[in-house]
């Protein structure tokens, strides 16, 4: 998979950070990205990359007092404030989460308001940078595994668990690459079709022995 890309790095100012993952869930995948982009432009610090300027995701200090924002409906602003306060209290500290067993860390994250299996897995894997864990309940990963390993349908949690044993000790990174490959092929997040296709050799390597 990496042969098809020059580089792919996790952005420390994106939804994958311990602070940013609190908002990945509010409005769905594409809608959530739009909400986060709007928040970043309005409340985030500008960061210059040559001639390009991007905005970091807002700090928990800014979000802890947020009353409302376009795209955040119902109790979501309240949940976001609670998650921002949890970050300020150290509950989302990356070192703290990495020090726990993966199951314990996921259970701890799911105690927070608005956090389920998907958001907890995203926070642990990408936000806390746990290098060797797999979000077995994540629907897009189930589809990505099926696509890469040429399964007849989305992989079950047990299939993801079994297949991912071959990815140790870097299961997080394989998970990330599979998610990228799924987007390359489907274009479902960006709203455009991709052109990368899984070759048989990759499918064989990813599948269980």
ZITA-V629056 format. One line per field, one symbol per residue. ss: DSSP state (2 for helix, 1 for strand, 0 for the rest). phi: phi as a letter, one per 20 degrees, with the letter a starting at -180 (. if undefined). psi: psi as a letter, one per 40 degrees, with the letter a starting at -180 (. if undefined). A space follows every 50 residues. Layout:
ss = ???
phi = ???
psi = ???
This chain:
ss = 02220000000000000002222000002222222222222220011110 01111000022220000000000002222222222222000002222220 02222222200000002222222222200000000000222222222220 00000022222222222000222222222222222200000000000002 222222000
phi = .ffecfabcfffdefefgeeffdfefcnfffffffffffffedeffcecm eddcdffgffffffdfebagoddmefffffffffffffenfdfffffffe fgfffffffffffmddgffffffffefelffcbcefeefffgffffffel efbgffgfffgfffgfegecfgffgffffffffgedmfffmbfdcecfeg ffgffffff
psi = dedeidihihheeaeeidddeeededficdddddddddddddeihihhgb ehhihiiiidddddehdiihehibedddddddddddddeedehdddddei iddddddddeeihehadddddddddddefhegihgeehddddddddddef ieihiidddddddedeeiffddddddddddddddddfddefiiaehihid ddddddii.
